[in-house]
Amino acid sequence: MLFFTDNVLSSDNAVEVVVHPSTNVNYLSKNLLRSVFSMRLRTWQNGVPIRVFVLPDDAPLHGIFAKKKLNVFPYQLRLAWDRLVYSGTGQAPLVVYSEEEMRTKIATTPGSIGYLSEIKIDGSVQVVHINE
């Protein structure tokens, strides 16, 4: 019997949180990261609006990010976003359809945040380290 594993799906460090380089954020607490991705925190400390980018709900990397970095299931994020949208109190994050699009959007949108596989990270975005 053969077992195949996908490096992206099995490594704890396979997904990293990334921001626009001008954001000047090197570290975030897990709670602050949850606030950003649940769309409750809307601006950075310097007053710049936070633009959150995510992959579609069914993208494997989105599931890994939600579970490993936020400690929630993707459907829990969706419920929170839908609640904001339907109550008129907020908006959902912007959905991109590939990691290349995610990297491009984050690299060109001041105040933006998202996530990428380690292998997709280049000098156009800044990695943010998450503290427990």
N, C-alpha and C positions, 0 to 999 in steps of 0.2 A: 504494500500500500504506500502511495506517495502523498506527501503533504506539501502544499505550496503555501508560502507565506508572502505577503506583500509587505515590503519594508515600511512603506508609508503607513500601513494599517497596524503594524505591530510595535513600532517604536514609540516610547512615551514622549520622546523629544521630536517627533516627526513634524509636528505642527508648531509654528511660532506666531506670536502676536506681532504685528508690524504696524508702524505708523509712518506718516509723512515725515521726512527728515527735519522739517522746521518745527515740528511739534515739541521738540526738546523734552521728551519723556523717555527715560531709560528704564524706570521701574514702575510697576503698578501693583497694588495689593490685589489679591483675588476678589475681595469684596468690591473694590473700585472697578475692576474689570467687569464684574457682573453688572454693576450699575450702568456702565457704558453700554454693554451689549443688551441689556434689558431696556435701553433707551430712556432711563431715568436721569442719567447725568448727560447734560446737553452741551456743556462748554468745558474747555480745558481751564486750568488755573489762570492762564493768561487772557481768558475771555474769548478765545477763538472757538467758534462752534465745532462740535465733534460731528464728523460725518462717518457713519458706521457702514462698512461694506461687508456683506456675507455671501456665501455661495448658496445655491438652492437648498431647501430643506432635505432633499433626498441625496445630496452629494456626500460621498463617503467622508471627505475631509471635514465637511461641516459637522457631521456626527462626531468625529474624533475631537474636533475643537470643542464642541459643546461639552462632551464628557470629560476630556482630559484637562481643559483649561478652566471651564466654568463649573464643573461638577453638576451639570444638569443634562437632561435629555433634550434633543432637538425639539420635540413636540412641546416641551415646557417653554422654550423660547418663543415658539410660534404662538402659543396661547397668550403669553404676555404681550407680544407685539399686536396680535389681533385685538386684545382688550383695549390697548391704547388707541388703535385706529378706529374701532367701532364706537368707542366712547367719546371720540373727538378730542382726547387729551394729549395725543402724541402721534407719532408716525413710526412706521416700521423701518428697519435699515434698508439700504439700497442693495438690491440683489445683482450680483455679477455672475456670469455663466462659465467662467474659467479662471484658473489661477493667474494666467497671463493678464486677463482683464483686471483681476483684483490688484495685481502688482502695478499695472499702469495707472489705475484709478487712484491708488494710494500714493503713488509717486508724484502724481500731478494735482492732487487735491489737498490743499493745506488743511490741517486739523483732522485728517482722515485716519481711520484705524480699521484693521481687518486681520486676516491670518493667511499664512502660506505654508506649504511644505518647506522644510529646510532646503531642499534641493532647488526650489524656485526663488529663493531669496538672493538678491544681488545688491549692489551699492545704491540702488535707486530708492530703497526703503530702509527704515531703521527698525531693528528688532527691539522689542520691549520685554524685559525680564519680569516674570510674575513672582511676587513674594507671597508666601502662604499667609 
